[in-house]
């Protein structure tokens, strides 16, 4: 089962009726298993298979909302019962052997991929380290590429922590480098370390806000202006003497406090503010 938003082109999707399939709850799964055990025509009713209560609970937990997984385990239990030539209650330890390890509902290119990445980043942004670690573990258990996880972590460190704690970006980048060098399973450790740091760090989204405001001005509002003459490159011979470039430029280091009153934006944008102000009580750098 795939998400039609990813697998079907829009022109075809617009002509289709889409049904959303939800995960089944334990009561639904229990009913499906019971029906499969009793149905003599399409199920296992002819086999007289009996499950211990604990064994049934294991099957329901393993299914994780997917009836197909539960029925696959039942079929394996059927093979066990045939081999033992008996219909006595199948114990939980047999089901444990069939399952071996819990299945994780996850896909690496569709809905689960994007939903888990979204939950992961939102948990980091919301400063919930426990939730972020859970979604990290869920993605790892689902077979997600650890490099994808590392990229999301680096983006979050810059987007949501930013200059409130610049160390977060360094730690996230170091974790991404560690993933490249050592791979899984060991890479889970530096990833977890960085996840905890980024989740617990102070938050500031001024970087993404500022650059997106400027991009909107340039790309959508038509505010794309040439570089003022005072700021143009002057390394070649005729720049100043013939064209007058850089003549009016004031070198900040030649002034008290290494700061001088001069305009760096195009004259059409004089006074324009893209960067949000620092939070109250925090002194802006460079003032």
N, C-alpha and C positions, 0 to 999 in steps of 0.2 A: 504494500500500500504506500503510495507516494503522495506528496503534496502537489496538487495540480498547479499551484502558483509557480512552482519551480519546474514542473515537467511538461506542462501543456502551454503552447503559445497563446498569447492574449486573444488573438482573433478567433481561435477555436474555443478558448475557454468562455468567451462571451456568449457562445451559442450552446453552452452546456449548463445543466443543472448540477450544482456541486453539493454533495452531502458530507458533512463533517463527522468522522468516526471518532468517538470518544473511547478512552480506555475503560474497560469493564471493572466494576468494583468486586469485592470478594464475594458478595452475595450472588452476583451474576455468574461469576466463575464457578462457584460451588454448585449452582443449578446446572450449568453446562456439564461439569464433571459427573454429577449424579445422573443426568440424562444419558451421557455417553456410557456409563457403567450399566445402565438398565436397558438401553436400546438394543434389541436382538437383531434388528435388520441393518442398521447403519453404525452401530456402536459395538460395545464389548459385552453385551448382555449374555451372549452364548458362553462366555468364558467364566462367568460367575466370579469375577474379580472382586475382592474385598480389600479395603484400605484401612489401616489404623487411623484414628483421628489425627494423630501427629503427622502421619505420612500425608494425609490430605492437606493439612495446614501448610506443609512444606511445598506441595505442588502449587497451592494458591499463591504463596509468597513468591515462588520462582516465576510464575506466570507474569506477575507484575502488570496485570491488566490486559494481557494478551491471551485469548483463549487457545490460540494455536500452540503456544508453549505448553499450556496445561495438557492438551490432548497429545502432544508429542511425548510427554513424560508418561502419560497413561499407556500409550502404545509400547513404550519400553518396559513398563511394569507388566504388561500383558506377556511380553517375551519371557520375563523372569518367572511369572506364574506358570507358563507352559514348561519352562525348564525344570521347575520344582515339581511339576505335575500335581499341583494342589491349589485350592482356592482359599486357604487360610488367610487371615488379614496380613497384607503386605506391610512389613515394619518400616518405620521412618528411616532406618539406616540403609535400607535398600534404595529408597527414593533419594537419599543423600548421595549414594553412589551413582545413581542415574544422572542427577543434576550436576554433580561435581563442583560447579561454581555457579553462583547466581547470575542469571542473564540480566543484562542492562539494556533497557530500551533506548537505543541510540542509533542515529545514522550520521555519517560523516559528510554529507553533502546536502541534506534536506532540512526538514522542519526541526528535528531534534538538534541538529548541529547549530542552527541559528538561535533556537530557543535557549539552549544551554549557554551559549556564548553571551547572550543577552542577560540571562540570570546571573552569570558570573560577573560581568562588568557592572551591573546594577548593584550587586552585593558589595563590590569593591567601592563603588561610588557612595554607597550608603553606610560605609564604615562598619559593615558586619563581617568581621573576619571569619567567624564560624561558618556562615552561609557561603562565603567565598571559597573556603577550603572544601566545603561539601561539593559545590559545583565543579571545582577543580578535580576532585576525586572522581566525580561522576563522569566527567569528560575523559579522564585517563582510563577508567574502567571500561568505557564505551569504545576505546580504541582511537580516540581523537589524536591527531598529529600534535605532539607537544610543541612544535614550532608555531602552530596556530595559536595555542594557548599563550605562549610567550609573547607573541605579537599583540594579542589583546591586552595582556598585562602591561606592556610597554606603552601602548596607546592610552590606557587608563591612567598610568602614572603621569603622563604629560597632560592629558585632557582634564582630569578631575583632581589631581594633587598639585601639579604645576609648581609655581614658585612658593606655595605655602610650605613645601618641603622638597627642594630640588634633589635631595639625596634619593628620593623615591625613584626617579627616572634612572639614576645611576644603578640602583639595586635591581630594578626591573630589566635594564639592559644587560647587566652582568648575569642575571638568571637566564636570559635569552641566549647569551653566549655559552653558558654552561650546558644548556639543552643541546646546542650544536656540538659541543665537545664530547659529552658523555652519554647522551641519549637516555631512554628509559631502560630499566626502571629507576636508576639512580637520579635521573633528572627531576623526579617528583619532589626531591628534597629541596634543591635550590628554588624550584617553582613555588613550593609551599612557603619557604622563607620569604620570598619576595611578595607573595600574596598577602601574608600576614602584615608585612611592613606597609604595603600600599593601602590596605584596608584600614589600618590604624593611624595612618598619617593624616595631618591636617589637610583640608581640601580647599582648592582654588581653581576655578575654571576660566580665569581671565585670558589664558593663552588662546583657547579655541574661540572664545567670544570675540577677542580683539581681531584675530586674523580673519574670522568669518565676516565681521563687520566691514573690514577693509576690502575683502573679496567681493562682497555684495555691492559696495560702492563702485568698484572697478568694473565688475562683470555685468551687473544688473542695472545700476543707476547711471552708467555712462561717464563716471568720474575718472577717466583715464587721461592724465595730463603729462606733458613732457617734464623732464628734470629741469629745475630752475638753473639758470646759468651759474649762479654762485656755487652750486653743488656738483657741477659737471667735472669730469676727469680732466686733469691738466698736465699729464705726464709727457705729452708730445709738444713740440716746439711752438707751434702756432696757437695753442689753446688759449693762452692769456694774451699774447701780443697782438694777434690778428682777430681772435673771436671774443676776447674779453671774458672767457670762462674762468671762474674761480677768483676773479679780481676782488669781489665783495665778500668772499668767504672769510669768516673769523675763526681762527684756530683756538678752540676752547682752552688748551693748555697754556696759552699765553695770557689768560685772564685770571683774576682772583677766583679761587674756588674751582678752577678748571671748568667754568660754566659761563656762557655768554648768551645774551639775548639776541637770537637770530632765528629766522623762520626756516624750517627744514621741509615743510610740506609745500606742494604747489600753491601759488597765491589763491587759487580758487577754493582751496580747502583750509585756508588759514584758520587756526583755532579748532580744527576738527579733533574730536576725541574718539579714539578707537578702544583704548585700553581702559577697563573699568578701574575706578579709584581703589586704593588699598582700603581694607576694612578699617573702621574707626579705631584710633589708638595705635595703629601701625604706621610708622613713618615710611614714606615712599623712598626707595633707593634713588640716589642722585639729587636729593633735596637737602 
